[in-house]
Amino acid sequence: MKTKTGRTWRALRKVMGLAVLTLVLLIGVALKLAPYIYTEISSWIEPHAIVDAAPAVLARGTMVDDYWAVERLNAGTFAIGEPRYYQRNYSYLILGTKRALLFDAGSGTRDILPIVKRLTSLPVTVMPSHLHYDHMGGITRFNAIALIDLPATRADVHYGQFIPTRYEFVGLIDDLVLPGFQVSQWIHPGNWIDLGGRRLQVLSTPGHTPTSAALFDPGYTQFFAGDFIYPGQLYAQLPGASRSAYRSTTNALLASLPHETTIWSAHCCRPGEGIRAPYLGVGDLIALQLALDRFSAGHLPARGFYPRKFGVNERLEFFTGFPWTNE
């Protein structure tokens, strides 16, 4: 005869088994969706003020008001910085004789257009290095907008309007609304932008995001890298980021860039040098290549659970996800 106690115990075991199974399934889903969950909760994990209350003290360049910094890199290139913005973004205004290109549109925390107009009277086209909010925030202030021509960017055009997806823009971190705009120029990877007396080659540089773009200026031997590489923590743990794409792009760049190339990137600052336009060299790309190779071979240990972090050199650290999320 089955007792009431026995039936109760079997029912309890069944409920506990279902609870354990549910927990295992939830953990599995969470691990699979780690880049998206991390993005959704990152503002809770790392709360931040958008603008630093303290005035900025520059190592190079000039504050043109209480927010914007301008540094002249050469006769035809200006770095425009946001040293009080929590990510310390830098955009680059590149001048030709007929027109100018603004590479990245600023975070949108303050309007970058008046600064651009102070620096040039040429017609300006803006091109974002990638679709993250801190590089696209000010883009709708411009009439001429160029984008790298890839299937993924074309897919974001709806009824003539380009609108990035939630996890391409990731503006949810700061409660920002998705921007929408018309693209006036699509540029295929490998093609050139002619500014008049100055030509820039557009390169596809997936890794940080699938649709990241960079510019090579052979006249000044400059490479404008966006977020692909910069002094600090390189993010390859967000949605769409890929460590293997980082390796492939790094190898391609090392095969094509002259060794004397100066790399101008999008986030300040170099350790010990204060606030100035962030720069690196081809030697830093070589260090990144070696670190990625060692990490992939299991010879370079990582710290942390998510993101996993490993050092590259004294200027660079690499953040990545799990093998099944950001491989």
N, C-alpha and C positions, 0 to 999 in steps of 0.2 A: 504494500500500500504506500502510495506517495504521500509524504507528509506535507503539511502547509509550509514548514520551514524549508524543506527541500525545494519546493516550487519557488518560494521567494528567493532562495539563493541562486537558483538557475536563472531566474528573471534578472536578478542583480548582475550576474556574470554577463548575461546578454547585453544589458545596458552598458556595462563597463567596457565590453568588447567593442560595441558600436562607438562609444565615446573615444576609445583609443584609436580606432580606425579613422574617425572623423578628424581627430587631432593630427594623425599622421598625414592625412590628405591635405589638411590646411597648411601644415608645415611644408609639404611638397609644393603646393601652389605658391606659397610665399617665397620659397627658394627659387622657383621658376620665374616669378614675377618680381624678383628683388630690385631690378633697376627702376621699375615703375613705383613700387612701394617706397623705395628710398627717396625718389623724387617727390612723392606726395607728402612725405613726413619730414623732409629735409629742413623745412623752416622751423619745425618743432625741435629737431635734433640740434640745429645750429641757429638759434635766434640771432638776429642782427639788426642794427640800425641801417637804413638805406644810405644815409649821408652822415659822415663823421662831423660832429659838432665843432671840432677843433679846426683852425685854419691849416692849410697845407703849406709845408716848407719844402721847396723844390731843391734838388741837387743841380738840375739843369732845366732850362726853360723859364717861362714867365707866366705868372698868374695874370690873366687878362680881366678877371673879376674875382669874386669870392669862390668860384667853383671850377672854372676851366683853366687848364694849363696848356701853353703852346710852346713847342720846341722845334726850332728849325734844324732839320737834319742835313740838308744841303740846299743848293739854290732852288730846287723845285719840289721839295718835300717837307711837309710839316707833320709833326706828331701832335695830336690833340688829345690831351689827357683829362681824366676825371679823378683827380687824386683824392677827393673826399668821398667819392662813391665807394661803397664797401668792397667792390671787386677791382677798383683802380684800373678801369678800362682805358685803353688807348686806341684811337682811330687814326687813320693816316690820309692826309690830303696830298694828292700827287698831281703836279701841274705839268701840262704841256704848253704849247703855244696857242692851241685852239680851244682846248677844253681841259677840265680837271676831273679827277676821279677821287671820291671819298670812299676809302675802304673801311667799312663798318660805319654805322650811323649813330654810335653812342648808345647809352642805356635808355635814353629818353627821360631820365630824371630831371634834366634841364635841356632846353632846346639848343641843339648844336648848330642849327642853321645860321644864326647871327654871327657865330665865331667863324664859320666857313666864309661868310660874306665879308668879314673883316680881312680875310687873308687872300681872297681872290675875287676878281670881277668876271672871271671866265665862267661859262656855263658848266654846271657840276652834275655829274652822274654819280649816284651812290650805289655801292655794291657791298652786300654783307659777306663776311667770310663764312658765316653759317647762320642758322636760323634761330639760335638761342636769343632769348629776350634781351640780354645785356649787350647785344650787338645789333639788334633790330629795333630797339625801343624808339629811336628817333627817325625811322625810315619814312614814315608817312609825311614828313615835312618837306620831302623832295618830290619834284615832278618827274625827274628822269631816274629810273631805278633799273639796274641790271642784275641778273641772276645767272648763276652757272646753269647750263642747259643739261639736265639729267632727267631720266624718267621719273625719279622721285620728286624733283621740283616741279616738273610739268604736271604731275598728278595732283598738285595742290591748287591748281587753277580751276575755279568754278565760276562760270558765267562771266569770264573776263577778269575776275578778281583772284589774286594770289592770297591764300590764307593758310599759314602753316598749321599743322596739327598740334594738339595739346602737348604731345611729348617731343615734338620738334622744337617748339617755342619754349617750353617749360617755364613760362611766365607765371604759372600757378605758384611758384616759390615765393613770389612777391605780389600775388593777387593781381596780376596784370591781364588785360583783355587781349585776345588774339588780334593782331593787326590785319588789315586787308588793304591791298593796293594793286594797281595795274603795273605789270612789268613792261618796260619800254624797250628792253634789249636782253635777248637770251644769248649767252656766250658759251659755245661748246668748249669743253676742256682741250687745251692745246692751242686754241685760237688766241689772237692778239687784239688788244685794245689800243687803238692809235689815238693819242692825245694831241698830236701835232708835235713833231720833233722828239717824241718820246713814246715808246711802245712797251706795253706790259703783256706778258703771257699769262693767261689764266690756266691754273693747274687744279685738277681734282685731287684733294688730299683727305680721303676718308680715314677715319680713326676716332677722332673726338666725336664726330657725327658722320653719317654716311654721305651727306651732301656738302661737306666742308670744301671751301675753295681757298686758293692762295694765289699770289701774284709774284711773278719774277720780272725784275727790271734789269735787263742786261747792261743798260747804259751806266748805271751806278752800282751794278753788281749787288743788288738788294733783293731780298726775298721777304715778302710780307706774308707772315705765317698764320695770322688769326690765332685760334686757340690750338692749333696742332702742336705747337711747341712754344713755351714761354718760361721765364724763370718762375719756379714755384711748383705747384702740384698739378700734374697733367691728369685730367679727368677722362677715364675710360670705363666708368662704372654707370653712367647714365643711359637711358634708353637710346638705342641705336649705336652706342659706342662699341668699338671692337678692337681688341688687342692684336688680333691677327692682321686686321686692316692697318693698324698703326705700324706693324712690322713691314708690311708690303709697301706702304707709302714711304716710310723712312728709307728703305732700300732703294726705291725709285728716285727719291730726292738726292741721295748720296751718289747715284749714278749719273745725275744730270747737273747738279749745281756746281759751279766753280768753287774750289776750296776756299777762296778768299771772300766768299759771299757773306755779307752781313745779314743776319736774320732779325727783322723787326717784328715783334709779336704784340699781343693784344692785352696783356696784363702785366702790370708793374708789381714787384721790382726785383732787381738783382740784389742778392745778399750783400749788405755792407756798403751799397752805393747810393742809398737814398732814393728819393722820388725823381725819376727821369724816364724817358721813353725806353721801354724794355728791349734789350737786344741780346742776341746769342750768336754763336758762330757754328760753322760746319762741324767743329769738334764736338759740340753738344749733340748734334744729330748722330755722330759716330758713337758717342757714349750711350745714347738712347737705343741705338741698334744693338749694341753689345749687351745692354741690360735686358732688353726684350728677348734676345736669343738665350741668354743665361736663364732667365725666368722660365721660358718655355721648355727648356731642357731640364728644369728642376734643380738648377744649380744656384739660384738666387732666392733666398727665403723672403716671404712676405710677412708683414705685420697686420694685425687686425682681422676682424671677421668680415665685415662689409662696410666700406670697400677694403680690399686687400691692398697694401701699400708696400712698395719697395723703392729703394733709393737708386738713382741713376748716376748723379755726380753731386758736387757741392751746390749746384744751382737747381737741380731737377729732382722731383720725386714723382713716381707713377702710381696712380690709383686705378685699380681694376676690379672687376666683379668676379663671380664664380665662372668656372670654365664653360658652363652650360648657358650663361646669360650674356657675357661680354667677350666670348672667345673670338 
